[in-house]
Amino acid sequence: MAKLEKGDSGYKRTIALIVALGSAPPIATDLFLPALPQMTEVLNASESIVGFTLSGFFLFMAAGTLAFGPISDKFGRKRPLLVAGLMFAIFGLLSGLVSNVWLLIAARVLQGIGGGGMVAISMALVKDCFDGRTREKVLVIIQAMGVIAPMCAPLLGSIILTFADWRFTFFMQAFLGFACLVLIVLTPEPLDESDRTTEGVVRSIGRLFVVGRNKAFLFILLTVVIHGAPYMGYISCASYIYIDFFELSTFQYSAFFAANAALSVVGAGLALVVSGRVQVKGILMAVFAVSLVAGVGLVVIGYASPFAFLILFGTYALMGSVSRPFVMNILLEQQDGDTGSASSLINFTFNIGGTFGMVLATMPWPNYVMGLGVLVTVVSVVALVAWNVLLRSNIKIRGIE
């Protein structure tokens, strides 16, 4: 398939599909969070058991990213996407219909697998359909929506709960899934027969190991995953920081939470401004250095007020959103083929890194602000050292000039 440029037929529809595929699973992760207390009561289950509806979805979404990417390299993007979209939509609908917590967890697990396929193939579509500066612009749009969607999802869930019960948060997820299916059906297959792998399904999945042996790809991926891990830690403990530690109301907490999301969106805009004007290797060096300063600031004065915490952690979040489009573009550039496998490894590794970030951030620190400050400082030092080592090595890196 020829690369798309602005003004081409199908340009906007393809971007809409990619954004929808990348946004629906994160929305499904967060949309029902305000309904958890209600679900615990209605389903007559403990908080820890109901919590599996979140952790099970997240874990199996990571598994879905590993499976669907390589399969899409063999069968094309459209058929696996239809399967993933159907799983996401149908099991999202079933999640809102069941009355047993274990059936709900099972439905969420299967929905998560489909969601993982949607996310993995959406990243492969970016490389299939766009190139050069156009690809960078598309990645910026995806980055902005990737921040906005999960941040707004809990607010949307709260609004739904004002006129309906918890089941409608899952019906909304099903609606998003069916909307994605419509876009998938309307979009032509982007991967030509000549570009597909000819190996069996098992050997196609084994291409993950081929991609993983690409030193530049693996080194860059691990560096940015480590640097980004504290952000998911922030998501998991933000309510404790703002409500318990700083003693804010739930409304004030929502305002600070939204402000942090706004800074991340600003970062995506800044990425678009500097794209093509500054070398990527310099951008990433600056990102890691500024993040280090923000981490030290969190340790020293981050606990002084919610505004101090917002400014300092928001600076780290902004730096992460500036770097994300460039990093994704660089990672995709390292592979001539196996785009689906590369996309799978990227998304799977980010999910695992985010999981570790959640675990580390909620350890028994003196307080969560201190914990996040230490984490941001450490990962920034590691990223700075790793990036310098990589640039000075003899490993060839495409797309950093």
C-alpha positions in Angstrom: 0.0 0.0 0.0 1.3 3.5 -0.9 2.1 5.8 2.0 -0.6 8.3 2.7 -0.1 12.1 2.8 -2.4 14.9 3.9 -5.1 15.3 1.3 -5.0 11.7 0.1 -8.2 9.7 0.0 -8.5 7.7 3.2 -5.9 9.9 5.1 -8.4 11.1 7.7 -10.3 7.8 8.0 -7.0 5.9 8.6 -6.0 8.4 11.3 -9.5 8.1 12.9 -9.1 4.3 12.9 -5.7 4.3 14.5 -6.7 6.8 17.1 -9.9 4.8 17.9 -8.0 1.5 18.1 -5.3 3.0 20.4 -7.9 4.9 22.7 -10.6 2.3 23.2 -8.6 -0.2 25.4 -7.2 2.5 27.7 -10.7 3.9 28.1 -11.9 0.4 29.0 -9.2 0.3 31.7 -10.3 3.4 33.4 -14.0 4.1 32.5 -15.5 1.8 35.2 -13.1 2.9 38.0 -15.7 5.2 39.7 -18.1 2.2 39.7 -15.8 -0.2 41.7 -17.5 0.5 45.1 -20.9 -0.1 43.6 -19.8 -3.3 41.8 -18.3 -4.6 45.1 -21.7 -4.2 46.8 -23.9 -5.4 44.0 -21.8 -8.4 43.1 -21.3 -9.3 46.8 -17.5 -9.6 46.4 -14.5 -8.3 48.2 -12.6 -5.3 46.8 -9.6 -7.5 46.0 -11.7 -9.9 43.9 -13.4 -7.0 42.0 -10.0 -5.6 41.5 -9.2 -8.5 39.2 -11.6 -6.9 36.7 -8.9 -4.2 36.3 -5.6 -6.2 36.8 -6.9 -9.1 34.7 -7.8 -6.9 31.8 -4.4 -5.1 32.0 -2.4 -8.3 32.2 -4.2 -10.1 29.3 -4.1 -7.0 27.2 -0.4 -7.3 27.4 -0.7 -10.9 26.3 -2.9 -9.9 23.4 -0.3 -7.4 22.1 2.2 -10.2 21.9 -0.1 -12.6 20.0 -1.9 -10.3 17.5 1.1 -8.4 16.1 3.0 -11.3 14.6 -0.3 -12.9 13.4 -1.1 -9.7 11.5 2.3 -9.9 9.8 1.2 -13.2 8.3 -2.6 -12.7 7.6 -2.6 -8.9 7.0 -3.9 -6.3 9.4 -7.7 -6.4 8.7 -8.7 -10.0 9.6 -6.8 -10.0 12.9 -8.2 -6.5 13.7 -11.8 -7.8 13.0 -11.2 -10.6 15.5 -9.7 -8.3 18.1 -12.4 -5.7 17.7 -15.1 -8.4 18.0 -13.6 -9.8 21.1 -13.3 -6.3 22.6 -16.9 -5.3 21.8 -18.7 -8.6 22.5 -17.0 -9.4 25.8 -17.4 -5.7 26.8 -21.1 -6.2 26.3 -21.1 -9.5 28.2 -19.3 -7.7 31.1 -22.3 -5.5 31.5 -24.8 -8.4 31.4 -23.3 -10.9 33.8 -24.3 -11.0 37.5 -21.4 -13.2 38.8 -18.0 -11.6 39.6 -16.1 -14.6 38.3 -17.9 -14.5 34.9 -17.2 -10.7 34.9 -13.5 -11.3 35.4 -13.5 -14.0 32.6 -15.2 -11.6 30.2 -12.8 -8.8 31.1 -9.8 -11.1 30.5 -11.1 -12.0 27.0 -11.9 -8.4 26.3 -8.4 -7.5 27.3 -6.9 -9.9 24.8 -8.9 -8.3 22.1 -7.9 -4.8 23.3 -4.3 -5.8 23.2 -4.7 -6.9 19.6 -6.3 -3.5 18.7 -3.4 -1.6 20.3 -0.6 -3.7 18.8 -2.0 -3.6 15.2 -2.8 0.2 15.5 0.9 0.8 15.9 1.7 -1.4 12.9 -0.8 0.6 10.8 1.2 3.8 11.5 4.2 2.3 9.8 2.2 0.6 7.1 0.3 3.8 6.1 2.6 6.8 6.8 6.2 7.7 6.4 8.7 10.5 7.4 7.4 13.7 8.9 3.8 12.6 8.3 4.3 9.6 10.5 5.7 11.9 13.2 2.6 14.1 13.0 0.3 11.1 13.3 2.3 9.8 16.3 1.9 13.1 18.0 -1.9 12.9 17.5 -2.0 9.4 18.8 0.2 10.5 21.8 -2.2 13.3 22.6 -5.3 11.0 22.4 -3.5 8.4 24.4 -3.2 10.8 27.2 -6.6 12.5 26.9 -8.7 9.3 26.6 -7.6 7.4 29.8 -7.5 10.7 31.8 -11.1 11.6 30.8 -12.4 8.1 31.2 -13.0 8.2 35.0 -14.8 11.5 34.6 -17.0 10.1 31.9 -17.6 7.0 34.1 -18.7 9.3 37.0 -21.2 11.1 34.6 -22.6 7.8 33.5 -23.2 6.8 37.1 -25.3 9.9 37.7 -28.1 8.4 35.5 -27.3 4.7 35.3 -25.6 1.8 37.1 -22.2 0.3 36.7 -23.3 -2.0 33.8 -23.6 1.0 31.5 -19.8 1.7 31.8 -19.3 -1.6 30.1 -22.0 -1.0 27.6 -20.2 2.2 26.6 -17.0 0.1 26.1 -19.0 -2.2 23.8 -20.3 0.7 21.9 -16.7 2.0 21.3 -15.7 -1.5 20.2 -18.5 -1.7 17.6 -17.6 1.8 16.4 -14.0 0.6 15.8 -15.4 -2.4 13.9 -17.2 -0.1 11.5 -14.0 1.8 10.8 -12.1 -1.5 10.3 -14.6 -2.7 7.7 -14.4 0.7 5.9 -10.6 0.7 5.7 -8.8 -1.2 2.9 -6.2 -3.9 3.9 -2.9 -1.9 4.1 -0.4 -4.8 4.1 0.2 -6.2 0.6 0.5 -9.9 0.1 4.2 -9.5 -0.9 5.0 -7.9 2.5 3.5 -10.6 4.6 5.5 -13.4 6.3 5.1 -16.9 4.7 5.8 -18.9 7.8 3.3 -20.8 9.9 1.4 -19.1 12.8 3.7 -20.5 15.5 6.8 -19.5 13.5 5.3 -16.1 12.9 4.9 -15.5 16.6 8.5 -16.7 16.9 9.5 -13.6 14.9 9.1 -11.7 18.2 12.5 -13.2 19.2 14.0 -12.0 15.8 12.9 -8.5 16.5 14.1 -8.8 20.1 17.6 -9.5 18.9 17.8 -6.1 17.2 20.3 -4.4 19.6 19.3 -0.8 18.7 15.6 -1.6 19.0 15.9 -3.5 22.3 18.3 -0.9 23.9 16.1 2.1 23.0 12.9 0.3 24.0 14.2 -0.7 27.5 15.6 2.8 28.0 12.3 4.6 27.4 10.2 2.0 29.2 12.3 2.4 32.3 12.1 6.2 32.0 8.3 6.1 31.6 7.5 3.5 34.4 6.9 6.1 37.2 4.0 7.6 35.2 1.9 4.6 35.7 3.0 4.6 39.3 1.5 8.1 39.5 -1.8 6.9 38.0 -2.1 4.2 40.7 -1.4 6.5 43.7 -2.5 10.0 42.6 -5.7 9.9 44.6 -3.8 9.0 47.8 -1.4 11.9 47.1 -4.0 14.6 46.5 -6.8 13.4 48.8 -5.0 11.7 51.7 -1.6 13.4 51.8 -2.6 17.0 50.6 -6.1 16.6 52.0 -7.9 17.9 48.9 -11.5 17.3 48.1 -12.4 14.8 45.3 -13.3 17.8 43.1 -9.9 19.4 43.7 -8.2 16.1 43.1 -9.9 15.9 39.7 -8.8 19.4 38.8 -5.1 18.6 39.6 -5.4 15.3 37.9 -6.8 17.1 34.8 -4.0 19.7 35.0 -1.4 17.0 34.8 -3.1 15.5 31.8 -3.2 18.9 30.2 0.6 19.2 30.6 1.0 15.9 28.8 -1.1 17.1 25.9 1.1 20.3 25.8 4.1 18.0 25.6 2.7 16.3 22.5 2.2 19.7 20.9 5.8 20.7 21.7 6.9 17.5 20.0 5.2 18.7 16.8 6.8 22.1 17.1 10.4 20.8 17.4 9.9 17.9 14.9 12.3 18.3 12.0 14.1 21.3 13.7 16.1 19.5 16.4 18.0 16.2 16.2 16.2 13.5 18.0 19.3 12.4 20.0 19.5 15.9 21.4 15.7 16.0 22.2 16.0 12.7 24.2 19.1 13.9 26.0 17.3 17.1 27.1 14.2 15.1 28.1 16.2 12.8 30.4 18.1 15.7 31.9 15.1 17.8 32.7 13.3 14.7 34.1 16.3 14.3 36.5 15.9 17.8 37.7 12.2 17.3 38.2 12.8 14.1 40.2 15.3 15.7 42.5 12.9 18.6 43.0 10.1 16.1 44.0 12.4 14.6 46.6 13.4 17.9 48.0 10.2 20.1 47.9 7.5 18.0 46.1 5.7 17.5 49.4 5.5 21.3 50.2 2.1 21.8 48.4 -0.1 20.2 45.8 1.0 23.0 43.4 4.7 22.1 43.9 4.0 18.5 43.3 1.9 19.3 40.1 4.7 21.5 38.7 7.5 19.1 39.3 5.7 15.8 38.4 4.0 17.6 35.6 7.4 18.6 34.2 8.4 14.9 34.1 5.1 14.0 32.5 5.5 16.8 29.9 9.0 15.5 29.0 7.7 12.0 28.6 5.0 13.2 26.2 7.5 15.2 24.2 9.7 12.2 23.7 7.1 9.5 23.0 6.3 10.3 19.3 10.0 10.4 18.4 10.8 7.3 20.3 8.0 5.3 18.6 9.1 6.6 15.2 12.7 5.5 16.0 11.7 2.1 17.2 9.6 1.5 14.0 12.6 2.7 11.9 14.8 0.0 13.3 12.9 -2.8 11.6 12.5 -3.2 7.8 9.9 -6.0 8.2 8.1 -7.8 11.1 6.3 -4.5 11.9 3.5 -6.3 13.7 6.0 -8.2 15.9 7.8 -4.9 16.6 4.6 -3.2 17.6 3.7 -6.1 19.8 7.0 -6.0 21.7 6.8 -2.2 22.1 3.3 -2.3 23.6 3.9 -5.4 25.7 7.1 -4.0 27.2 5.4 -0.6 28.0 2.6 -2.6 29.7 5.1 -4.6 31.8 7.1 -1.5 32.6 3.9 0.3 33.7 3.0 -2.6 35.9 6.3 -2.5 37.7 5.9 1.3 38.0 2.6 0.7 39.8 4.2 -1.8 42.1 7.2 0.3 43.0 5.2 3.5 43.5 2.8 1.8 46.0 5.6 0.4 48.2 5.7 1.5 51.8 7.5 4.8 51.2 7.5 7.5 53.9 5.0 9.1 51.6 4.0 8.6 47.9 5.4 11.9 46.9 8.8 10.9 48.2 8.4 7.5 46.5 7.6 9.0 43.1 10.5 11.5 43.4 13.0 8.7 44.1 11.6 6.7 41.2 11.7 9.6 38.7 15.3 10.5 39.8 16.6 6.9 39.5 15.0 6.2 36.1 16.2 9.5 34.7 19.8 8.8 35.8 19.5 5.3 34.2 18.0 6.7 31.0 20.7 9.4 30.7 23.5 6.9 31.2 22.0 4.3 28.9 21.4 6.9 26.1 24.9 8.2 26.3 26.3 4.6 26.3 24.2 3.8 23.2 25.2 7.0 21.3 28.9 6.2 22.0 28.6 2.5 21.0 29.1 1.1 17.6 25.4 0.1 17.4 23.8 1.7 14.3 20.6 3.7 15.1 18.3 4.8 12.3 16.4 8.0 12.4 18.1 10.0 15.2 19.8 12.6 13.0 
